[in-house]
Amino acid sequence: MASTTRCLASLARFSLSTPARPTVASTIPKFLVPSVAAPFVRHAGAGGMRKKPTKKKKTYKTFRSYDQSDVEQYSLCDAMRYLRAYEVGIPPTIAKYELAVKLKTSKSGPVVRNRIRLPFPVKTDTRIGVICPEEMAAEAQQLGAVAVGEERLFEAIRAGNIRFNKLICHVDSQDALKKANLGRILGPKGLMPNTKTKTITNDLKATVQELIGADEYRERNGVVRMAVGQLGFTPEMLSDNVKSFMSSLKYDIAQIDDSYTKALDEVVLSSTNGPGFSLDGSYAPTDSAITPEHLHSTM
């Protein structure tokens, strides 16, 4: 009986198993096989999209200059008249006239930098510090310096006690200044003495007298800016300052090597709270009913 049961079980097992199918070689080319048959593979970072090529911005070797033929320009008195209207109610000693001179120049060329003492000083709050040996400290104080010395002045600078807005150094203290390593503090403030700005000197008296009432200017991004007057200045005073500044600027440009392009492009007069007015180089008002004397009175 057991043998009969075993025979039936083996027959049932053979009947339920899947019959083997003969293997036939496929005649379909591989390039015609549907893509779904192949396993889908994701690659990290691909994202399924290609990055669009970025367009390179056009670069210029020179600062941009624009056609000035359509620009409305004004005489000095006309520009002063409109700027004074913008500054109504502002104390005349606080608001300043500023001249911005746009240059045609290359980005990699030398920059214009100098110091000038205008016929009518604009800034009256000059406070001078002098780095000098101790035996010269008394002389520097008599000249009007508010801070003098070497080590004690260096310690005050490190402590943040900077009471001056101009700093000069005597040639005998130049090595001590280098050892003090104060460039990180004085450099960002524009106070680091150097030979280019003539703030390292062997004649303290002449340099102090030159700095009192003198202003520095420097070209930045193809533009030279400088305060040329207070709001209370008369047209004649402002005109003298503008002429003196422009003469100094033209002289600086003439000293630059001819291999570098640098020329005047536009002169704009503005004020502390007013807009800019492009100047045409003339002085008198265009309105016959207005004279320069009308701009002498207080606002």
Residue pairs with C-beta under 8 A, 6 or more apart in sequence:
60 107
61 106
61 107
61 108
62 104
62 105
62 106
62 107
62 261
63 103
63 104
63 105
63 106
63 107
63 221
63 222
65 102
65 104
65 265
68 265
68 266
68 278
71 266
71 278
72 278
73 277
73 278
73 279
73 280
74 82
74 277
74 278
74 279
74 280
75 279
75 280
75 282
75 283
75 284
75 285
75 286
76 235
76 238
76 239
76 242
76 269
76 279
76 282
76 283
77 235
77 283
77 284
77 285
77 290
77 292
77 295
78 277
78 285
78 286
78 287
79 269
79 277
79 279
80 97
80 235
80 238
80 269
80 295
81 285
81 290
81 295
82 274
82 277
83 97
83 231
83 269
83 270
83 271
83 274
83 277
84 231
84 295
84 299
86 271
86 273
86 274
86 275
87 95
87 231
87 271
87 272
87 273
87 274
87 299
88 299
90 231
90 272
90 273
91 231
92 230
92 231
92 232
92 298
92 299
93 230
93 231
93 232
94 231
94 272
95 230
95 231
95 271
95 272
95 273
96 122
96 227
96 229
96 230
96 231
96 271
96 272
97 227
97 228
97 229
97 230
97 231
97 233
97 238
97 269
97 270
97 271
98 225
98 226
98 227
98 228
98 269
98 270
98 271
98 272
99 225
99 226
99 227
99 228
99 242
99 245
99 267
99 268
99 269
100 223
100 224
100 225
100 267
100 268
100 269
100 270
100 276
101 223
101 224
101 225
101 246
101 249
101 264
101 266
101 267
101 268
102 222
102 223
102 264
102 265
102 266
102 267
102 268
103 112
103 219
103 222
103 223
103 224
103 253
103 262
103 263
103 264
103 265
104 222
104 261
104 262
104 263
104 264
104 265
105 219
105 222
105 260
105 261
105 262
105 263
106 260
106 261
106 262
107 222
109 256
109 260
109 261
109 262
110 256
110 257
110 260
111 218
111 219
111 220
112 217
112 218
112 219
112 224
112 249
112 252
112 253
112 256
112 262
113 196
113 197
113 216
113 217
113 218
113 219
113 252
114 216
114 217
114 248
114 252
115 197
115 198
115 210
115 214
115 215
115 216
115 217
116 214
116 215
116 217
116 244
116 245
116 248
117 210
117 213
117 214
117 215
118 213
118 215
118 228
118 240
118 241
118 244
118 245
119 237
119 240
119 241
119 244
120 229
120 233
120 237
120 240
120 241
121 213
121 214
121 215
122 215
122 227
122 228
122 229
122 230
122 241
123 213
123 215
123 227
124 213
125 165
126 165
126 166
126 211
126 212
126 213
126 214
127 146
127 163
127 164
127 165
127 166
128 143
128 144
128 145
128 146
128 164
128 166
128 167
128 168
128 208
128 211
128 212
129 145
129 146
129 147
129 148
129 153
129 162
129 163
129 164
129 166
129 167
129 168
129 191
130 136
130 137
130 140
130 143
130 145
130 147
130 148
130 167
130 168
130 169
130 170
130 204
130 208
131 148
131 149
131 150
131 153
131 167
131 168
131 169
131 170
131 173
131 176
131 177
131 193
132 140
132 148
132 149
132 150
132 169
132 170
132 172
132 173
132 204
133 150
133 170
133 172
133 173
134 149
134 150
136 148
136 170
136 172
136 204
137 148
137 149
139 204
139 205
140 148
140 204
140 208
141 148
143 204
143 205
143 208
143 209
144 208
144 212
145 164
145 208
146 163
146 164
147 153
147 156
147 163
147 164
150 173
150 176
151 176
154 176
154 180
154 182
156 162
157 182
157 185
157 186
158 182
158 185
162 189
162 191
164 191
165 191
166 191
166 199
166 211
167 186
167 191
167 192
167 193
167 199
168 193
168 199
168 200
168 201
168 204
168 207
168 208
168 211
169 177
169 193
169 199
169 200
169 201
170 200
170 201
170 202
170 204
171 200
171 201
171 202
172 202
174 200
177 193
182 192
183 192
186 192
193 199
193 200
194 200
197 216
198 207
198 210
199 207
199 211
201 207
215 226
215 227
217 224
217 225
217 226
217 245
217 249
218 224
224 249
226 245
228 238
228 241
228 242
228 245
229 237
229 238
229 241
229 242
231 271
231 272
231 299
232 298
233 241
234 292
234 295
234 296
235 283
235 292
235 295
235 296
236 292
239 283
242 269
246 267
249 264
250 264
253 262
253 263
253 264
256 262
266 278
267 278
267 279
267 281
268 276
268 277
268 278
268 279
269 276
269 277
269 279
270 276
270 277
283 292
284 292
285 291
285 292
